Amino acid sequence: MSNMSNGSDESLGSTEEIITVREIKQQTPIMTRSAFSVGRDHSDESNSQWSPTRSPTRSSQNATGNLRGDHPFPPIIPLNVGGVTYMTRLSTLLRYPDSMLAAMFSGRYQIDLDKDNNFFLDSNGAIFGHILEYLRHGTLPPYDMCSLVHRDAMYYGLVELAEQLSLKPEMATIAVREAHRGQFPNYQHVKETVIKVGIENATCNKIGGVVIHAMRTEFKPKVQNFNPKHGCVVEQAHVSVGPWEGLADEEVFIRCLESDLIEEGFNIKSHDGKRKCKYYYGQTCQKFVFRIQFVFD
């Protein structure tokens, strides 16, 4: 009996030991929230938030370099516009959702930060102040600033502001002038060529004459034996322009050109009256030229 008892005791002890080992093996450490927090890497979480004391890092950007849409801008936006600093609400910049300005601050795009962590816009800072006033209060700029504000309003996609400015006197004058110039083909190129020729021809005595052949309607002789190589006056022209479909005639074109050159600061003598070709063979040649002069003091 004693042997059996000892055997039973030993077997029971072994059983208890096995059970104990199994119970330890099944135990798992309890991870509290604080222990989990200590072991967790917060770099992504902290860097994904915009902070006024640091710039966004790569972890807050997606593969294309744009800000993630789930990390919006702060409600108060510090701006550096061409060196001029502003502070405004995000809601002000988003007032016109279809504008480019609203898209820039929608969270879909990356905007550079300056050294003070202001969002940087490469634009005219003084002009942007007028845009902010319009976004805040609907206030339009003074008349003498309309053209500059209109330019930046078009850039930022603020269509409503641009349309209102287009009805102001300064902008209306510009629109009419551009439409007037638009009648003449390649007007800007013609003007630049006239300036270059005037400079070249002023080398000797500081007076640069430019002969211009302008023709609203192309001349087509009706006489069969009309000689096209008759030494026409237009062969002396440095610059030719035309024909065009607009109602303005050649005299209007020359006055427009002279007016623009004077407005740009050139000293221009009043142009000579048009000089007509003298050729006649059953029909007079209808071609003519103008001559304008640059004076370089």
HELIX and SHEET records of a PDB file:
HELIX    1   1 SER A    2  GLN A   26  1                                  25    
HELIX    2   2 ARG A   33  GLY A   39  1                                   7    
HELIX    3   3 SER A   43  ASN A   47  1                                   5    
HELIX    4   4 ARG A   58  SER A   60  5                                   3    
HELIX    5   5 LEU A   90  LEU A   93  1                                   4    
HELIX    6   6 MET A  100  MET A  104  1                                   5    
HELIX    7   7 GLY A  125  HIS A  137  1                                  13    
HELIX    8   8 TYR A  143  MET A  145  5                                   3    
HELIX    9   9 CYS A  146  TYR A  155  1                                  10    
HELIX   10  10 VAL A  159  LEU A  165  1                                   7    
HELIX   11  11 PRO A  169  ARG A  181  1                                  13    
HELIX   12  12 TYR A  187  ASN A  201  1                                  15    
HELIX   13  13 VAL A  233  GLN A  236  5                                   4    
HELIX   14  14 GLU A  250  GLU A  263  1                                  14    
SHEET    1   A 3 VAL A  84  ARG A  89  0                                        
SHEET    2   A 3 ILE A  76  VAL A  81 -1                                        
SHEET    3   A 3 PHE A 119  LEU A 121  1                                        
SHEET    1   B 4 VAL A 239  VAL A 241  0                                        
SHEET    2   B 4 ILE A 207  ALA A 214  1                                        
SHEET    3   B 4 PHE A 288  VAL A 295 -1                                        
SHEET    4   B 4 ILE A 268  LYS A 269 -1                                        
SHEET    1   C 4 VAL A 239  VAL A 241  0                                        
SHEET    2   C 4 ILE A 207  ALA A 214  1                                        
SHEET    3   C 4 PHE A 288  VAL A 295 -1                                        
SHEET    4   C 4 ARG A 275  LYS A 276 -1                                        
END                                                                             
